[in-house]
């Protein structure tokens, strides 16, 4: 008889999580460690990464820190290669690192546009491109991209951010099509507002947040652990037949 508990574990797997110094990325790393994985965690915030590392190690698993700037091509390449140096192969990739600059179309700067595309879209492409080699050789792997509700439905002030996440959604689908024959599942998670530090900054005030909550049937924003739980499912054997999907975790925002 199959053990349903075993199907939701990632024991003996290695994982790379970007943007793991806080928020969703930190929760994802902790969830994966609790479920049995060894971790490489990447980001720019050395202090935040050290805190995540300390929490992960309490579960008895390896956790290697990669300090890298995903705004640069070299930073993304270094992140992937260092992770491979640590573990030889990465079984689970979670492209979580992301940034946002909120401006109207006519006020947004080209520099901000380029920075957002670099972190939110180019870096996941580079890292997945690099790590997919060993995944193809071992005929298994999981790639989970953290997208956004804003990559599916328009949101004022989010032109550059929405474009990056919409691009990430299509990149996910192409990954699934090309890597599926190698038994690699590729999916994206598209949350509504999640109350991370960035989410609080952008949506924490009642004047900004309350009108948004009014559009959500569940009438609340999400918590980082709720996204991390979905990521764990997609990283586990329980999701082996799921690929190429953009899975909303939006409290029902897109159904109305």
Secondary structure, DSSP 8 states (H G I E B T S, - for coil): ---HHHHT--TT-EEEEESTTSHHHHHHHHHHHHTT-EEEEEES-HHHHHHHHHHHHTTT--EEEEE--TTSHHHHHHHHHHHHHHHSS-SEEEE-------B-TTT--HHHHHHHHIIIIIHHHHHHHHHHHHHHHHT-EEEEEE--GGGTS--TTBHHHHHHHHHHHHHHHHHHHHHGGGTEEEEEEEES-B-SHHHHHHH-SHHHHHHHHTTSTT-S-B-HHHHHHHHHHHHSGGGTT--S-EEEESTTGGG-
